[in-house]
């Protein structure tokens, strides 16, 4: 390893690269990581010297609070390489701001913008060879923070570790997605942490999702926990419904994540003159629309899959198949968005940021 | 380190002990750990060879799912040493069974009883010198399991690590505890994971508790998230209310932890001819009882503090002070229970188990 100093980040370069061991045509999402990671520790009430170093396991005490009390947050972002080998981020300020909103809700320190953004940029520059060109290819970026303070007492940690790791990905095809509308299980409470990208929100979904899988469904559409009458999210994504020619999606709330893809699709749809209504959508409306044929599409929206079309849903043991349509708004918006992200189409919104 | 084999657990003994560095008269709860820990990994669909080894940090990959998706559960138990130097556990079957209920809800593998109980017993035997005699002294036991599988995709891990760590503790005096009744924030959703000892449930409480602390309250009494009219838990404890001569506590549910101290206090109270009603307790009832003077006591119940008396509560910006009483049921039950746990009084219930 050689040590250099760049913009205050200490950079410890890996002596060798793993890149030649990777089959970029056959990547399993989120399973391959680049040569380096970014790390910055929070101790004694302040952020310590940031470092980029070889991706490797690290040591934690068995009593670290992340293990016992789940004090942990993350973000999901992507970087894209254009035809000129320039690398672009998509709306990184949205992820940065949301990361710190999650930090606040989980009683963790905010990460300064300089640490987050410089760390991200320099890590991407160092592992730039891992970002492949062409539509569908991207670098998935995972900033995350964990409580590293020790002691088995349920109080906020004093010490934290902020890290960024990078995983090259290709377009995410989830296959035929049938969903089950939740009638009992929930992902978020009123006054809870559903709007934060807190680690604990995700493991809470695994068991209900396993049950749905066993019943033949790939995902769960979550409903409000108090009445199970309002449609909220699909799996780990925001969700849109197209009834006739209008798109519907729930407003963000303390139960519903303020998704970057969600807000981007809303803006894109408006620019394409597609009507969008942001309001609570009732299960009963969806069932009625499925029955009378006005329900045309359902799709999830998130960073990993971008847009994930849903082929049908089950509610109260009745399965409602969606029509096969020629002109899918989901695909139209996904094409538009991925063209902008991959710099194949002009970004008139100012969403893409060159590193 | 010397290696020996006992009942299939590999034992790697620490070459030296830290015990002489510890001030047992001045222990901060959950901050000091004994010389050894118990560890058993789950890989390839089965539990691997268990091991007892020196307490030390261990390596984890940055993409370990515990960091990103909060797949982690724990238990809290205590062991006590009697006047004859025998070591006793208190209702360990309750903790074992609840651990596996938590595992099921968090889509984690169940830990076989032999691994859990033999690990616990042999670890306590090895570090037996750390368990101090006398009322108030105990060994706090923290079994926990974390998802160690790698990959940033929100699915259950394939790999897990189950560990037991030990922390010597003295009686937990929390000082004067004033509580704030939650009017907005919540700890659990209907159809959520509130009944599991899942790591993510705890970090979710830190921010609302910090806000309460800043307003001069030591804890929050959580209410149901849908209506905020029902009293559910106090901080990380179950909660009891004494109105006139009857104790009230909420029934366990998918929002309320099935606490071992809670169920023990209910049985103890009944044996002492104290009336106990298990039913939802409304905030409005509490306020009314405080106003008319029939509210005598509020106390939390949990393994760490055993019984934690509360001196008053705030609701809708009005503070209700509880009367100073001579014959506190909280203290009566706590004395009875700690006497049984410390083997100072006969255990007619069969709760104590010798290791």
Interface residues (C-beta under 8 A of the other chain):
Chain A: X28 X29 X30 X31 X33 X37 X55 X57 X58 X59 X60 X61 X62 X63 X65 X66 X67 X68 X69 X70 X71 X72 X74 X76 X104 X105 X106 X107 X140 X142 X144 X146 X147 X150 X151 X152 X153 X154 X155 X156 X163 X165 X167 X182 X184 X185 X186 X187 X188 X189 X190 X191 X192 X193 X198 X199 X200 X201 X202 X203 X204 X205 X206 X207 X208 X210 X225 X226 X227 X228 X235 X236 X304
Chain B: X28 X29 X30 X31 X33 X37 X55 X57 X58 X59 X60 X61 X62 X63 X65 X66 X67 X68 X69 X70 X71 X72 X74 X76 X104 X105 X106 X107 X140 X142 X144 X146 X147 X150 X151 X152 X153 X154 X155 X156 X163 X165 X167 X182 X184 X185 X186 X187 X188 X189 X190 X191 X192 X193 X198 X199 X200 X201 X202 X203 X204 X205 X206 X207 X208 X210 X225 X226 X227 X228 X235 X236 X304
